[in-house]
Amino acid sequence: MTTYRIKVGYHNPSALTFMQLDEQLADHAFYSARADADSGGFRYFQEYEYQSDSADYCSVCSMAYHHACQVRKCPLVLVEIKEENAR
């Protein structure tokens, strides 16, 4: 199973923007990668993780961008493949 780390950012976002983004992406099997010990300070981006056996890199990029655009125009989306820990 491949794990993707997705960062979504907006220019001058509000707290409501990220609440809506959380709701939008949670419906599509993305889960928040934010630490529970978050300081509660203001942020300009949010991190998510997505796991899939069948989705490729391009489809994950497209899906993340599509859902982020539904919340607010012109998001910045960074997708990377998360390295698995060697055992």
PyMOL CGO cylinders between C-alpha atoms (Angstrom):
from pymol import cmd
from pymol.cgo import CYLINDER

trace = [
    CYLINDER, 0.00, 0.00, 0.00, 1.36, 3.41, -0.96, 0.3, 1, 1, 1, 1, 1, 1,
    CYLINDER, 1.36, 3.41, -0.96, 0.98, 6.37, 1.39, 0.3, 1, 1, 1, 1, 1, 1,
    CYLINDER, 0.98, 6.37, 1.39, 0.92, 9.88, -0.03, 0.3, 1, 1, 1, 1, 1, 1,
    CYLINDER, 0.92, 9.88, -0.03, 1.48, 13.04, 2.01, 0.3, 1, 1, 1, 1, 1, 1,
    CYLINDER, 1.48, 13.04, 2.01, -0.54, 15.99, 0.73, 0.3, 1, 1, 1, 1, 1, 1,
    CYLINDER, -0.54, 15.99, 0.73, -0.07, 19.62, 1.77, 0.3, 1, 1, 1, 1, 1, 1,
    CYLINDER, -0.07, 19.62, 1.77, -2.79, 22.07, 0.77, 0.3, 1, 1, 1, 1, 1, 1,
    CYLINDER, -2.79, 22.07, 0.77, -2.31, 25.79, 1.18, 0.3, 1, 1, 1, 1, 1, 1,
    CYLINDER, -2.31, 25.79, 1.18, -4.19, 28.94, 0.28, 0.3, 1, 1, 1, 1, 1, 1,
    CYLINDER, -4.19, 28.94, 0.28, -3.29, 32.61, 0.06, 0.3, 1, 1, 1, 1, 1, 1,
    CYLINDER, -3.29, 32.61, 0.06, -4.71, 34.38, 3.12, 0.3, 1, 1, 1, 1, 1, 1,
    CYLINDER, -4.71, 34.38, 3.12, -6.88, 31.49, 4.40, 0.3, 1, 1, 1, 1, 1, 1,
    CYLINDER, -6.88, 31.49, 4.40, -9.36, 31.65, 7.24, 0.3, 1, 1, 1, 1, 1, 1,
    CYLINDER, -9.36, 31.65, 7.24, -10.05, 29.04, 9.91, 0.3, 1, 1, 1, 1, 1, 1,
    CYLINDER, -10.05, 29.04, 9.91, -13.32, 28.31, 8.13, 0.3, 1, 1, 1, 1, 1, 1,
    CYLINDER, -13.32, 28.31, 8.13, -11.38, 27.49, 4.95, 0.3, 1, 1, 1, 1, 1, 1,
    CYLINDER, -11.38, 27.49, 4.95, -9.49, 24.69, 6.71, 0.3, 1, 1, 1, 1, 1, 1,
    CYLINDER, -9.49, 24.69, 6.71, -12.61, 23.40, 8.48, 0.3, 1, 1, 1, 1, 1, 1,
    CYLINDER, -12.61, 23.40, 8.48, -14.33, 23.11, 5.10, 0.3, 1, 1, 1, 1, 1, 1,
    CYLINDER, -14.33, 23.11, 5.10, -11.23, 21.48, 3.60, 0.3, 1, 1, 1, 1, 1, 1,
    CYLINDER, -11.23, 21.48, 3.60, -11.12, 18.93, 6.45, 0.3, 1, 1, 1, 1, 1, 1,
    CYLINDER, -11.12, 18.93, 6.45, -14.77, 18.04, 5.82, 0.3, 1, 1, 1, 1, 1, 1,
    CYLINDER, -14.77, 18.04, 5.82, -14.32, 17.86, 2.03, 0.3, 1, 1, 1, 1, 1, 1,
    CYLINDER, -14.32, 17.86, 2.03, -11.25, 15.61, 2.13, 0.3, 1, 1, 1, 1, 1, 1,
    CYLINDER, -11.25, 15.61, 2.13, -12.49, 13.39, 4.98, 0.3, 1, 1, 1, 1, 1, 1,
    CYLINDER, -12.49, 13.39, 4.98, -15.35, 12.31, 2.73, 0.3, 1, 1, 1, 1, 1, 1,
    CYLINDER, -15.35, 12.31, 2.73, -12.76, 10.98, 0.25, 0.3, 1, 1, 1, 1, 1, 1,
    CYLINDER, -12.76, 10.98, 0.25, -10.52, 8.90, 2.56, 0.3, 1, 1, 1, 1, 1, 1,
    CYLINDER, -10.52, 8.90, 2.56, -7.91, 11.59, 3.23, 0.3, 1, 1, 1, 1, 1, 1,
    CYLINDER, -7.91, 11.59, 3.23, -7.00, 11.90, 6.89, 0.3, 1, 1, 1, 1, 1, 1,
    CYLINDER, -7.00, 11.90, 6.89, -5.33, 14.76, 8.69, 0.3, 1, 1, 1, 1, 1, 1,
    CYLINDER, -5.33, 14.76, 8.69, -1.61, 14.36, 9.36, 0.3, 1, 1, 1, 1, 1, 1,
    CYLINDER, -1.61, 14.36, 9.36, -1.55, 17.25, 11.83, 0.3, 1, 1, 1, 1, 1, 1,
    CYLINDER, -1.55, 17.25, 11.83, -0.06, 16.35, 15.19, 0.3, 1, 1, 1, 1, 1, 1,
    CYLINDER, -0.06, 16.35, 15.19, -2.38, 16.27, 18.19, 0.3, 1, 1, 1, 1, 1, 1,
    CYLINDER, -2.38, 16.27, 18.19, 0.08, 18.54, 19.98, 0.3, 1, 1, 1, 1, 1, 1,
    CYLINDER, 0.08, 18.54, 19.98, -0.52, 21.33, 17.46, 0.3, 1, 1, 1, 1, 1, 1,
    CYLINDER, -0.52, 21.33, 17.46, 0.07, 24.68, 19.12, 0.3, 1, 1, 1, 1, 1, 1,
    CYLINDER, 0.07, 24.68, 19.12, -3.25, 26.00, 17.87, 0.3, 1, 1, 1, 1, 1, 1,
    CYLINDER, -3.25, 26.00, 17.87, -1.50, 28.85, 16.09, 0.3, 1, 1, 1, 1, 1, 1,
    CYLINDER, -1.50, 28.85, 16.09, -2.56, 30.14, 12.71, 0.3, 1, 1, 1, 1, 1, 1,
    CYLINDER, -2.56, 30.14, 12.71, -1.44, 28.10, 9.71, 0.3, 1, 1, 1, 1, 1, 1,
    CYLINDER, -1.44, 28.10, 9.71, -1.36, 28.67, 5.98, 0.3, 1, 1, 1, 1, 1, 1,
    CYLINDER, -1.36, 28.67, 5.98, -1.46, 25.02, 4.95, 0.3, 1, 1, 1, 1, 1, 1,
    CYLINDER, -1.46, 25.02, 4.95, -2.83, 21.72, 6.18, 0.3, 1, 1, 1, 1, 1, 1,
    CYLINDER, -2.83, 21.72, 6.18, -1.29, 18.27, 5.83, 0.3, 1, 1, 1, 1, 1, 1,
    CYLINDER, -1.29, 18.27, 5.83, -3.16, 15.11, 4.92, 0.3, 1, 1, 1, 1, 1, 1,
    CYLINDER, -3.16, 15.11, 4.92, -2.29, 11.51, 4.17, 0.3, 1, 1, 1, 1, 1, 1,
    CYLINDER, -2.29, 11.51, 4.17, -3.93, 9.21, 1.66, 0.3, 1, 1, 1, 1, 1, 1,
    CYLINDER, -3.93, 9.21, 1.66, -3.36, 5.47, 1.32, 0.3, 1, 1, 1, 1, 1, 1,
    CYLINDER, -3.36, 5.47, 1.32, -4.15, 3.44, -1.76, 0.3, 1, 1, 1, 1, 1, 1,
    CYLINDER, -4.15, 3.44, -1.76, -3.14, 0.28, -3.57, 0.3, 1, 1, 1, 1, 1, 1,
    CYLINDER, -3.14, 0.28, -3.57, -4.61, 1.32, -6.89, 0.3, 1, 1, 1, 1, 1, 1,
    CYLINDER, -4.61, 1.32, -6.89, -4.20, 5.12, -7.17, 0.3, 1, 1, 1, 1, 1, 1,
    CYLINDER, -4.20, 5.12, -7.17, -1.10, 6.41, -8.92, 0.3, 1, 1, 1, 1, 1, 1,
    CYLINDER, -1.10, 6.41, -8.92, 0.76, 9.65, -8.20, 0.3, 1, 1, 1, 1, 1, 1,
    CYLINDER, 0.76, 9.65, -8.20, -1.00, 11.69, -10.92, 0.3, 1, 1, 1, 1, 1, 1,
    CYLINDER, -1.00, 11.69, -10.92, -4.48, 10.59, -9.89, 0.3, 1, 1, 1, 1, 1, 1,
    CYLINDER, -4.48, 10.59, -9.89, -3.79, 11.48, -6.24, 0.3, 1, 1, 1, 1, 1, 1,
    CYLINDER, -3.79, 11.48, -6.24, -2.53, 14.94, -7.32, 0.3, 1, 1, 1, 1, 1, 1,
    CYLINDER, -2.53, 14.94, -7.32, -5.59, 15.49, -9.48, 0.3, 1, 1, 1, 1, 1, 1,
    CYLINDER, -5.59, 15.49, -9.48, -8.01, 14.31, -6.81, 0.3, 1, 1, 1, 1, 1, 1,
    CYLINDER, -8.01, 14.31, -6.81, -6.44, 16.47, -4.07, 0.3, 1, 1, 1, 1, 1, 1,
    CYLINDER, -6.44, 16.47, -4.07, -6.43, 19.56, -6.30, 0.3, 1, 1, 1, 1, 1, 1,
    CYLINDER, -6.43, 19.56, -6.30, -10.03, 18.99, -7.42, 0.3, 1, 1, 1, 1, 1, 1,
    CYLINDER, -10.03, 18.99, -7.42, -11.35, 18.73, -3.86, 0.3, 1, 1, 1, 1, 1, 1,
    CYLINDER, -11.35, 18.73, -3.86, -9.27, 21.67, -2.61, 0.3, 1, 1, 1, 1, 1, 1,
    CYLINDER, -9.27, 21.67, -2.61, -10.67, 23.84, -5.44, 0.3, 1, 1, 1, 1, 1, 1,
    CYLINDER, -10.67, 23.84, -5.44, -14.20, 23.04, -4.27, 0.3, 1, 1, 1, 1, 1, 1,
    CYLINDER, -14.20, 23.04, -4.27, -13.41, 24.78, -0.97, 0.3, 1, 1, 1, 1, 1, 1,
    CYLINDER, -13.41, 24.78, -0.97, -11.63, 27.84, -2.35, 0.3, 1, 1, 1, 1, 1, 1,
    CYLINDER, -11.63, 27.84, -2.35, -10.03, 28.91, -5.64, 0.3, 1, 1, 1, 1, 1, 1,
    CYLINDER, -10.03, 28.91, -5.64, -6.34, 28.62, -6.47, 0.3, 1, 1, 1, 1, 1, 1,
    CYLINDER, -6.34, 28.62, -6.47, -4.99, 26.21, -3.84, 0.3, 1, 1, 1, 1, 1, 1,
    CYLINDER, -4.99, 26.21, -3.84, -1.35, 25.23, -3.72, 0.3, 1, 1, 1, 1, 1, 1,
    CYLINDER, -1.35, 25.23, -3.72, -1.17, 21.44, -3.52, 0.3, 1, 1, 1, 1, 1, 1,
    CYLINDER, -1.17, 21.44, -3.52, 2.02, 19.48, -2.85, 0.3, 1, 1, 1, 1, 1, 1,
    CYLINDER, 2.02, 19.48, -2.85, 1.87, 15.69, -3.08, 0.3, 1, 1, 1, 1, 1, 1,
    CYLINDER, 1.87, 15.69, -3.08, 4.76, 13.41, -2.17, 0.3, 1, 1, 1, 1, 1, 1,
    CYLINDER, 4.76, 13.41, -2.17, 5.12, 9.69, -1.67, 0.3, 1, 1, 1, 1, 1, 1,
    CYLINDER, 5.12, 9.69, -1.67, 5.80, 8.98, 1.97, 0.3, 1, 1, 1, 1, 1, 1,
    CYLINDER, 5.80, 8.98, 1.97, 8.80, 6.77, 2.66, 0.3, 1, 1, 1, 1, 1, 1,
    CYLINDER, 8.80, 6.77, 2.66, 7.99, 3.58, 4.50, 0.3, 1, 1, 1, 1, 1, 1,
    CYLINDER, 7.99, 3.58, 4.50, 10.17, 2.79, 7.52, 0.3, 1, 1, 1, 1, 1, 1,
    CYLINDER, 10.17, 2.79, 7.52, 12.62, -0.02, 6.86, 0.3, 1, 1, 1, 1, 1, 1,
    CYLINDER, 12.62, -0.02, 6.86, 12.34, -2.85, 9.36, 0.3, 1, 1, 1, 1, 1, 1,
]
cmd.load_cgo(trace, "trace")
